[in-house]
């Protein structure tokens, strides 16, 4: 059984607003059009599934009851947190490199047009 709270990175007492914020944050990172990792699509589907269950009060109640009944069967994986960290690093490096290129282009423009 999947731990949807772990997938979204929230606790079981999270409000609907906290669920939406976590979902939107993860979508910005794991959307297949943004993230180039091989497992981005599978992670994307997993996040959407977790959001659909936890955002619906009736389905969330049923899920929580099943979760309590099967206490101890959840196995958190280190892979998901490392993959998220990896994607964040890639995004950070891309932004940093674009900034550097823009800075160099600005310097070249100033140098060429200063005469």
C-alpha positions as CSV (number, residue, x, y, z in Angstrom):
1,X,0.0,0.0,0.0
2,X,1.4,3.4,-1.0
3,X,1.8,6.1,1.7
4,X,0.2,9.1,0.0
5,X,1.2,11.4,2.8
6,X,4.9,10.5,2.3
7,X,4.5,10.9,-1.5
8,X,3.3,14.5,-1.0
9,X,5.7,15.2,1.8
10,X,3.0,16.1,4.4
11,X,1.8,14.7,7.7
12,X,-1.6,13.0,8.2
13,X,-3.1,16.1,9.9
14,X,-2.5,18.3,6.9
15,X,-5.2,20.7,5.9
16,X,-6.6,20.8,2.4
17,X,-4.7,24.0,1.7
18,X,-1.4,22.3,2.8
19,X,-2.2,19.4,0.5
20,X,-2.8,21.7,-2.5
21,X,0.4,23.6,-1.8
22,X,2.4,20.4,-1.6
23,X,0.8,19.1,-4.8
24,X,1.5,22.3,-6.7
25,X,5.1,22.4,-5.5
26,X,5.7,18.8,-6.5
27,X,4.1,19.4,-9.9
28,X,6.5,22.2,-10.6
29,X,9.4,19.8,-10.0
30,X,8.2,16.5,-11.3
31,X,6.1,17.5,-14.3
32,X,7.5,15.4,-17.3
33,X,7.8,18.6,-19.4
34,X,10.1,20.1,-16.7
35,X,12.0,17.2,-15.1
36,X,14.3,15.2,-17.4
37,X,14.8,12.2,-15.1
38,X,13.7,8.9,-16.5
39,X,11.2,8.2,-13.7
40,X,9.6,11.7,-13.9
41,X,6.4,10.5,-15.5
42,X,5.9,7.7,-13.0
43,X,6.5,10.0,-10.1
44,X,4.1,12.5,-11.7
45,X,1.4,9.9,-11.9
46,X,2.0,8.8,-8.3
47,X,1.7,12.5,-7.1
48,X,-1.5,13.0,-9.0
49,X,-2.9,9.8,-7.5
50,X,-2.0,10.8,-4.0
51,X,-3.5,14.3,-4.5
52,X,-6.8,12.9,-5.8
53,X,-7.2,10.6,-2.8
54,X,-6.1,13.1,-0.1
55,X,-7.9,16.1,-1.6
56,X,-11.3,14.3,-1.5
57,X,-12.6,14.2,2.1
58,X,-14.6,11.0,1.6
59,X,-11.7,9.1,-0.1
60,X,-9.2,10.5,2.4
61,X,-11.3,9.2,5.3
62,X,-11.5,5.7,3.7
63,X,-7.7,5.8,3.0
64,X,-7.0,6.8,6.6
65,X,-9.1,3.9,7.8
66,X,-7.3,1.4,5.5
67,X,-4.0,3.0,6.6
68,X,-4.7,2.5,10.3
69,X,-5.9,-1.1,9.7
70,X,-2.6,-1.9,7.9
71,X,-0.3,-0.1,10.3
72,X,3.3,-0.9,9.8
73,X,3.1,-2.1,6.2
74,X,4.3,1.2,4.7
75,X,7.9,1.2,3.5
76,X,9.3,4.6,2.9
77,X,12.0,4.7,0.3
78,X,15.1,6.8,0.2
79,X,14.9,6.9,-3.6
80,X,12.0,9.3,-3.8
81,X,13.6,12.0,-1.6
82,X,17.0,11.6,-3.5
83,X,15.2,11.9,-6.8
84,X,13.4,15.1,-5.7
85,X,16.7,16.5,-4.4
86,X,18.4,15.6,-7.7
87,X,15.7,17.4,-9.7
88,X,15.9,20.5,-7.5
89,X,19.7,20.6,-8.0
90,X,19.2,20.3,-11.8
91,X,16.7,23.2,-11.8
92,X,19.1,25.3,-9.6
93,X,22.0,24.7,-11.9
94,X,20.0,25.5,-15.0
95,X,18.9,28.8,-13.5
96,X,22.4,29.6,-12.4
97,X,23.8,28.8,-15.9
98,X,21.1,31.0,-17.6
99,X,22.0,33.8,-15.3
100,X,25.7,33.5,-16.1
101,X,25.0,33.5,-19.8
102,X,22.8,36.6,-19.5
103,X,25.6,38.3,-17.5
104,X,28.2,37.5,-20.1
105,X,25.9,38.7,-22.9
106,X,25.3,41.9,-21.1
107,X,29.0,42.5,-20.6
108,X,29.7,41.8,-24.3
109,X,26.9,44.2,-25.3
110,X,28.2,47.0,-23.1
111,X,31.8,46.4,-24.4
112,X,30.7,46.6,-28.0
113,X,28.5,49.6,-27.6
114,X,30.6,51.7,-25.3
115,X,32.7,53.3,-28.1
